[in-house]
Structures are given as structure tokens and as C-alpha cells.
Amino acid sequence: MSVVALAPGYTGTVMDSEDRFHGNRLLYIGWEDHLLFCAPVCLPLPGAMPFGALVSDVLPGVYGSHPDFEKVDWSKAEWFDSGKPFTPDATKSLAENGLGHKSVIRFRTPGLEGIGGSRS
């Protein structure tokens, strides 16, 4: 849905620009085939955070309550950045992996398709 300004030439302050997040950037993260989480989560994360720390330190707090999470083989996870296949380097930062403010990443875990294969 497009947005139309009510006044010609309207400009406003962008309230969710990166500079408003105290050195963090918003990163949207979704887990494919696990609709128990119906939409990607949005997290403010430092661009300098290693991608490996996202997987080991952040994602367990977000998705760890799902019974499939403990079965994830991260070496087989398939990653997508804005819908395109993406191979992150765990040793490089989020920024070095090309993940900017409001990037959308999703991951698929082959062989895991939600509770009892229900995609939930």
C-alpha cells in the first residue's frame, strides 16, 4: 500500500532511522516453515556484532522455545537476505555480511518443518 502525503512537498522526520537506535541497526529475522512465529522479529543489533554471535547468542532467546530449535543443524541452514540466497560468514560482522539498517533475513532449516511437520 502506498502512502500519499496530504500536503504537497511534505517532508517529515524519519523516526526509525539508524541514528535513533544508539549505535544499533534494525534487523528483521524470520524462520521459514515455523509459523508459530507468524512474522519476522525486529531486533536492534550492533553492526559490529559477528554473525556467529547472532546465531549462538541472539537466536536462542528468540526462537529457543520452539521444539525444533534444539534440532537445528546450523551448518545446513539456508539463509536469505531480502529473498535472495545468502551465505553469511560467521566470523564477519553483520555489517561486513552486508546487513544494513532494516535488512530482512530469513533462514530455513532443512528437515525441520514445524511441530509434527505442520509448519507451525
For each residue, the residues with C-beta under 8 A, 3 or more apart:
1:
2:
3:
4:
5: 8 10
6: 10
7: 10
8: 5
9:
10: 5 6 7
11:
12:
13:
14: 17
15: 20
16: 20 26 102
17: 14 20 101
18: 21 24 25 26 101
19:
20: 15 16 17
21: 18 24 25 26 44 101
22: 44
23: 46
24: 18 21 44 45 46 47
25: 18 21 44 45 46 47 94 99 100 101 102 103
26: 16 18 21 42 43 44 101 102
27: 42 43 44 45 94 99 102 103 105
28: 40 41 42 102 103 104 105
29: 40 41 42 43 59 62 105 106 107
30: 37 39 40 41 104 105 106 107
31: 34 37 63 66 106 107 109
32: 80 106 107 108 109
33: 108 109 112 113 114 119
34: 31 37 63 66 68 112 114 119 120
35: 38 114 119 120
36: 66 114 115 120
37: 30 31 34 41 63 66
38: 35
39: 30
40: 28 29 30 104 106
41: 28 29 30 37 62
42: 26 27 28 29
43: 26 27 29 58 62
44: 21 22 24 25 26 27
45: 24 25 27 49 54 58 94
46: 23 24 25 49 94
47: 24 25 93 94 95 99 100
48: 93 94 95
49: 45 46 53 54 93 94
50: 53 54 90 91 92 93 94
51: 54 55 88 89 90 91 92 93 94 97 99
52: 55 56 90 91
53: 49 50 56 57 58
54: 45 49 50 51 57 58 59 94
55: 51 52 58 59 74 90
56: 52 53 59 60
57: 53 54 60 61
58: 43 45 53 54 55 61 62
59: 29 54 55 56 62 63 64 69
60: 56 57 63 64 69
61: 57 58 64
62: 29 41 43 58 59
63: 31 34 37 59 60 66 69
64: 59 60 61 69 70
65: 69
66: 31 34 36 37 63 69 115
67: 70 71 115
68: 34 71 72 109 112 114 115
69: 59 60 63 64 65 66 72
70: 64 67
71: 67 68 109 112
72: 68 69 77 109 112
73: 76 77 109 111
74: 55 77
75:
76: 73 109 110 111
77: 72 73 74 107 108 109 110
78: 85 107 108 109 110
79: 85 86 87 88 105 106 107
80: 32 83 84 85 86 105 106 107 108
81: 84 86 98 99 103 104 105
82: 103 104 105
83: 80 104 106
84: 80 81
85: 78 79 80
86: 79 80 81 97 98 105
87: 79
88: 51 79 92 97
89: 51 92 96 97
90: 50 51 52 55
91: 50 51 52
92: 50 51 88 89 96 97
93: 47 48 49 50 51 96 97
94: 25 27 45 46 47 48 49 50 51 54 97 99
95: 47 48 98 99 100
96: 89 92 93
97: 51 86 88 89 92 93 94
98: 81 86 95 103
99: 25 27 47 51 81 94 95 103 105
100: 25 47 95 103
101: 17 18 21 25 26
102: 16 25 26 27 28
103: 25 27 28 81 82 98 99 100
104: 28 30 40 81 82 83
105: 27 28 29 30 79 80 81 82 86 99
106: 29 30 31 32 40 79 80 83
107: 29 30 31 32 77 78 79 80
108: 32 33 77 78 80
109: 31 32 33 68 71 72 73 76 77 78 112
110: 76 77 78
111: 73 76
112: 33 34 68 71 72 109
113: 33 117 118 119
114: 33 34 35 36 68 117 118 119 120
115: 36 66 67 68 118 120
116:
117: 113 114
118: 113 114 115
119: 33 34 35 113 114
120: 34 35 36 114 115
